[in-house]
Amino acid sequence: MMAAAMPLPGAVQSVSTMARKPRNPVARSPLLRKGGAHRKSRSAERMRSKRELKDEADASRKQHPDRDSGTETGPGAGPEDG
């Protein structure tokens, strides 16, 4: 029968066999600072607002397709001269 191998002095032990040291609370991962209440970023809020405005304008155009959008050019599109 073969005897279990003894670790050599100074050999690195696996984490599972040695006791873990407590972590340094000061040297935490910077990603952990992002914890807390979940909120949208300012840019996400701006983009959402712009998207809602565009959607409202599109819905208004679909409801009233006969209304003049004011973007036409050409004869008869501007004010009368007299």
C-alpha positions as CSV (number, residue, x, y, z in Angstrom):
1,M,0.0,0.0,0.0
2,M,1.2,3.5,-0.8
3,A,1.5,6.1,1.9
4,A,-0.1,9.6,1.5
5,A,2.4,12.2,0.3
6,M,3.4,14.7,2.9
7,P,3.6,18.3,1.8
8,L,7.1,19.7,1.6
9,P,8.0,22.5,4.0
10,G,7.2,25.9,2.4
11,A,4.9,24.4,-0.3
12,V,1.8,26.3,-1.2
13,Q,-1.3,24.8,0.2
14,S,-4.7,25.0,-1.5
15,V,-7.3,27.4,-0.2
16,S,-9.6,24.6,0.9
17,T,-7.0,23.1,3.2
18,M,-5.7,26.3,4.9
19,A,-7.8,28.7,6.9
20,R,-8.8,31.8,5.0
21,K,-7.7,35.2,6.3
22,P,-10.4,37.8,6.7
23,R,-10.6,40.2,3.8
24,N,-9.4,43.8,4.1
25,P,-12.6,45.9,4.2
26,V,-10.7,49.0,3.0
27,A,-9.3,47.4,-0.1
28,R,-12.7,46.3,-1.6
29,S,-13.4,45.9,-5.3
30,P,-14.4,49.2,-6.9
31,L,-17.3,47.4,-8.6
32,L,-18.8,46.8,-5.1
33,R,-19.2,50.6,-4.6
34,K,-21.8,50.6,-7.3
35,G,-24.2,48.8,-5.0
36,G,-27.3,50.3,-3.5
37,A,-30.5,51.6,-5.0
38,H,-30.8,50.8,-8.7
39,R,-31.3,54.0,-10.8
40,K,-31.0,54.8,-14.4
41,S,-28.2,57.1,-15.5
42,R,-28.8,60.6,-16.5
43,S,-28.1,59.8,-20.1
44,A,-30.6,56.9,-20.0
45,E,-33.3,59.3,-18.6
46,R,-32.6,61.8,-21.4
47,M,-32.8,59.1,-24.1
48,R,-36.0,57.8,-22.6
49,S,-37.5,61.3,-22.6
50,K,-36.6,61.9,-26.2
51,R,-37.9,58.5,-27.2
52,E,-41.3,59.2,-25.5
53,L,-41.5,62.6,-27.2
54,K,-40.8,61.0,-30.6
55,D,-43.4,58.3,-29.9
56,E,-46.0,60.9,-29.0
57,A,-45.3,62.8,-32.2
58,D,-45.6,59.7,-34.3
59,A,-48.9,58.7,-32.6
60,S,-50.2,62.2,-33.2
61,R,-49.3,62.0,-36.9
62,K,-51.0,58.6,-37.2
63,Q,-54.2,60.0,-35.6
64,H,-54.3,63.1,-37.8
65,P,-52.7,62.3,-41.2
66,D,-54.6,65.1,-43.0
67,R,-53.1,67.9,-40.8
68,D,-50.3,70.0,-42.3
69,S,-47.0,69.3,-40.6
70,G,-45.7,72.7,-41.7
71,T,-42.7,71.2,-43.5
72,E,-43.9,71.5,-47.0
73,T,-42.1,73.7,-49.5
74,G,-43.0,74.8,-53.0
75,P,-45.7,77.0,-54.5
76,G,-48.6,77.7,-52.2
77,A,-46.7,76.5,-49.1
78,G,-45.8,80.0,-47.7
79,P,-47.9,83.0,-46.8
80,E,-49.8,84.8,-49.6
81,D,-48.1,88.0,-51.0
82,G,-51.0,90.0,-51.5
